[in-house]
Amino acid sequence: DVQLVESGGGLVQAGGSLRLSCAASGFPFADYALGWFRRVPGKEREGVSVIGSSRGSEYYADAVKGRFTISRDNAKNTVHLQMNSLNPEETAIYYCAADRFGGSQPSTYHHWGQGTQVTVSS
């Protein structure tokens, strides 16, 4: 079975940093695109960052460009999201997702983790 398990969420002050991790199993990790998404209370799930399978091409939402960095370790079947200069509006549940042909939209992913809460205090 496909499993995606997020970790690294928590409480941080505005301007602070967190590093999210997602441990994956049950599928050919290196062949899959991996994405980070978030759901702010009362809003739809939105794409934050994606890293492709081939050549590790990266996508970032405009709101996080220059502050967030996605990376993958194919040897350890993990994907990370380094988040810097966080602001309170980014309080959300952050989800890891995987799909062979995943893009920037949540609908393009079939496999999801359960999410990790990130709370940014002002």
Order of alpha helices (4+ residues) and beta strands (2+ residues): beta-beta-beta-beta-beta-beta-beta-beta-beta-beta-beta
